Amino acid sequence: MTSLIIHRVTTFDFAVRPVAWSFAEERRVEIAAHFAEQQRERPKIWNGRVLLGRDAAFADGHLSATYFETDFASFLAWRDWGFPDKAVFNGFGMGALRASDGAFVMGEMAQHTANAGRIYFPSGTPDLDDVVEGTLDIAGSVVRELGEETGLTTADYWAEPEWHCVVTGPTIAMIQVLNLNVPGEAARARIEANLAREAEPELSAIHLVRGMSDLTPTMPPFVTAFVAQQFASR
């Protein structure tokens, strides 16, 4: 997984199993110091449990992998230190909100989050709430993250069956287009109203992307690559 590649996928098989992650075990002291430093800058981040993947395999519209549990501090250090363990990947689901007028709806992460200022679709690193009978439920993770970040529910959109898995080095963004039944401005207004009701929302602003000129450097490469492909196919 080195260059950016987009795979079309319709089914997943993500078994969650115990894995001894040598990176987290061998560098525990450094990881703890790094996390303490990050908490001084953003006191609201916390060291919860997350899921990372390994052994990803694409074949005939199917993606399989093994996921394992670790702490957020280890994930953050692995990410911030340039992904030193190349056998591990960060694989997460994203709900690509597309309004009825064709605009994509993205959120800007609030300053108290670990990805402050970044703009992308609702998403999050999978956690134990996304595990169903020993399997990671990516579709369920997308629904959960979308609800937590925007207040939208499955009654507000219909999901396309195909997923766009954007591989960029140690990251696999599993993106599913979610078609809203309202235009972009109405969607933005509704989400902003929901954010205003929250004491500490994860998002600080909502952005509409109607064309390539709306893409910015604060959007991750896997988001801009996906959006560019979508606009090219229209």
CORBEL-V651443 format. One line per field, one symbol per residue. psi: psi as a letter, one per 40 degrees, with the letter a starting at -180 (. if undefined). A space follows every 10 residues. Layout:
psi->???
This chain:
psi->gdihihhhid iigghhihhh hdddddfddd dddddddddd dgeeiigahi hiiifhhhhf eihiihiiha iddddddddd efgdheeiih hiihhghhid eehihiihhi deiefheiha ihiihiadee hhfehhgddd ddddddddde eiieeeihhi diihhhhgbf hhhhhhhhhi eiiddddddd ddddddeidg idieihihhe ideeiieehi dddddddddd dde.
